[in-house]
Amino acid sequence: MSSTSIIHPLHFQIIRREGTTWYFKNGSIFYNRTGEPIPESDRERLFGITKNKIVIELFRINGGKAGYYVVNLQDKKYYYCGDEWTDVKVKLKELGIGTDEPSYF
């Protein structure tokens, strides 16, 4: 897997399916406007959903096909991205998250 970073809002979760296993990608939080600690293990619970429910929904959209998925935990929307890490960036850009070029202040 590439070491390329993907920056996204807290309410988005990146998941990879490999074989029969689902891997929930937990990144680090670099900005938290509330200042309240948000343990990564509680991210799904923060939005009122479980990992089990997420996996069920991902299976519904693509039959559990291998590859990368993005979940909007806040709106309970599920997306298949593709087989490559770069496909995640493409999907997030389709959803209005991210830019081609970094913006400078």
Secondary structure by P-SEA (a helix, b strand, c coil): cccbbbbbcccbbbbbbcccbbbbbbbbbcccccccccccccccccccccaaaaaaaaaaaccccbbbbbbccccbbbbbbcccaaaaaaaaaaacccccccccc
